[in-house]
Amino acid sequence: MMNFLKDELVEAKLFRSPASFKTKSAEDVAHNIYAHMLSLQAMRYTDPGVAGKYAKDTLRFSGFDGVRAGGSDLHNLLAHLDTIEDKGMLSVPNAQVKRMLKDIQNGVAMTDRDRRTIMQLEKTLQIRDPNLKSMRRIIADWPKATASEQQAGATRLGFMMNHYARGSDLHGPYIKSVNGMAAQKAKSPYNSKLGWAAVGAAAGAIIGYKAVRRKDAIAQASNVAVKKFQR
C-alpha cells in the first residue's frame, strides 16, 4: 500500500526558523517549494476550502522577506531561498506566485495563467527532472485531465510530498484531499531502482495524457487550416 496515505503529521511544521534549514540544500528547498505549489494547485480542485485557507495563511505577511514562526511552511521556504549561499541562479517569480496564491485564496481558477506561473516557477527553480515535468503537465491542467491522469498526478505528487515535505503543514491536508484518488499499490520512485516506471498505471496515464494532448493539438491545427482555406 502507498505509505504516504498513512502516518499523517498534520500538526507538525518543518520550517519554523532559519535553523530548520540546516540540513537542506538549495535543491531541497527548490523541490519543497515546487511540491508545495503543485499540491496547492491540485487542492484547489480536490479541497478548495483548505487550499484557500492555506494560500491566505501563506500571504499573511506583506512579503517573503523573512522566515517567521507564524508563517506557513511555504511562506518560510519562499523567504529562505534568497538567503541560501549555494542557491546559484535559483529564484522565485514572487509577483506571479503571489497572484496565484491570491487566486487560490479567492477561489479564482484561470488555467492558462496558472500553467504559465507553474512553468515559470519550474524554470526559475531549475527543476530538470523529466518525471517532475510530466507531473506538472497534469497538475497544471487538472480540469482537463482524465481520471487516470489525475490519479497519476495525485500519486506522483504524494510521493514527492512524502519524500521532501513529510511533516509539512501542507503534507497532511494534501494527502487527505487525494485519499481514494491516488493509486493504492504504486511503489515510491524514491525507494525503488525502477524509478517512476514502478508507478504502473500512473506511467500509462502519462503516455495517454501526451497522446490525447497531441491529438488535441493536431485537431486544433486542422481547424485553423480549414478556416483559413474557407476565407
N, C-alpha and C positions, 0 to 999 in steps of 0.2 A: 504494500500500500504506500501511497505517497506520504512520506513523513511530514511534509510541510502542511498537511491538513490536520496535524496533531500539534501538541505542545505549544499552543498559542500563548505568547507572552505579551498580553495586551497592555499591561500597566508599565512594563519596563521601558526605559528610554536609553538609547545608546549614547547620545552625544549631548551631555549637559554642559560641558565646559571644554575649553581647548585641550585640557589634559586627556579628555576622552578619545582624542585622535592620535595619541602617541604611537600606536601600532598600525596606523592607517597610512598607506602611501597615497600619493596624488591619484593614482589609478583606482585605488579602492574607493576614494571619495567620489571620483567621477562616476564609477559604476553605481555607487549608492544613490547619487543624485538622479542618475538615469533611471534606475529601478523605481525610485520613489515617484518620479514624474510619470512613468509609464503606468504604474499602479493607480495613480490618481486618474489618469486618462481612462483606464478600464473601469474604475469605480464610479466615474460619473454616469455610467450606464448600469453597472451592477448594483450600486448602492449610492445614488446621488446625494442623499441626505448626509451621510457620513463623509463623502468626498467633499461636499460643500463646506462642512464644518472644518475639516482638516485644512482646506485651502484658506479659509478665513483665519484660522489659527496661525498658519504659516505667514500670512500677511499682517499679522497683529502689530508688528513694528513697522516703522516707516521704510526700512530698507534692510538689506542683508549685510549690514556693516559691522556685525559683531556676534559672536556666539553668546547666547543668553540662556540662562537656566529655565526661563519661562517660554522659550521658543520651541517650535516643533523640531523634530529631528531633521526634517527637510530644510527648515529655515537655517538651522545651525550648520548643516552640510554646505548650503549655498554660501553662508557667511564665512565658513572656514577655508573654502577653496583658495581664495586670494591670499591667504596667509601661509600657504604651504611652499616651502623653499624649492621642492623638486617638482613643482607643478608644470614647469616648462611653458608651453603655449596653451595649456588648458584654460578655458574660461567659460563663462555662462552668459548667454544673451539676457541680461537681467530684465530689460524692458518687456521682452516677449514673454518671458517666464511669468512676470508679474501679471501681465494681461491675461495669460492663460489661467493662472490661479484665480484671478478675479472672475473670469467667465465660469470656472467650475463653482466658485462660491455662489454666483448668481444663477446657476442652472442654465447658462447660455452655452450651446454647443454649435460651433462653426467648424465643421470637419476640415475644410481646406486650410483654414488658418491654424487649427490645432496641428495638422500634419506638418505645415511649414515650420511651426515652432519646435516641434519634436525633432524634425530633421536638422534644424539649425543647432539645437542642443546636442544632438548626436555628433555634429561636425565640430563644434567648439570644445566638446569634451573628448574628442578624438576617439570615439567608440568605433573600433575597427572590426570587431568580431562579426563575421557574416551571419552567424546564427542570431545574434542580438539584432542585427539589421532586419532579418526576416521577421523576428518577433515584433519589431517596431512597425513593420508594414501592416501587420494585423491589428495591433493595438491602436495605431493612429487612424485606421479605417474601420473601427469597431462596428459602427452602424451598418456598414456594407458587408461585413464578414458573415460567412455562413456559420452554422452551429459548430461544424467541425473545425473551422478556422478559429473561432472563438475558444474552443476547447484547447487548441494548440497554443494560442497566445496566453490563455489563463494558466496552462500547465507550465510553460516555459518561464513565465514571469514569476510564478510561485516558487519555482526552483531558484531563480535568480534572487528573489527577496529572501528566501531561506538561507542562501549562501552568503549574501552580502549584508543583509539587514535583519537577521533574526534578533528579535528584541526591540526593534524599532517601534515607535508609537504608531506606525502605519502597517507594520507586518501583520499583526493580528486582525485588524479590520479588513485588510485586503484578503487574507485567507478566508475569513468568514464570507466575504462578498462573492467568492467564486466556489465556495463549497458546494459540491454536487455538479459543478460545471467542468472542473478540471479532470483530466484522465486519471483514473484511480490506480492503475497498475504501471504507470510510467516510472522509469528509473531516472534519478537525477544525473545530469551530464557532469556534475561536479564530483561525482563519486564513481564514474564509470569510464573505462578506457574507450568505450564506444562513442562517447560524446553525445551530441544531440541526436544521433541516429538511433539511440536507445529509446527514444520517446515514441516509437512505433506509430500509433495513429496520428500523433501530432506531426510527425515528419510527413506523413501522407497528406495531411491537411495543408502543409506549406506548399507542397507540389501542386495540389489542387488550387490553392489560392493564386499562385503565379499563373497557372493555366487559365483560370477564369479571368484574371486581370488582363492577360494578353488578348483573350478573345474580345473583351470589352474594348480594348484599345483599337483592335482591328476593326470592330464594328463601328466605332466612332469615326475612324478614319474613312471608312467606306461611305458613311452617311454624309460626311463633309464633301467627299469627292462627288457624290451624286448630286448634292445641292448645287455645287459649282457648275456641274455639267448642265443641270436644268436651267441655270441662269443664262 
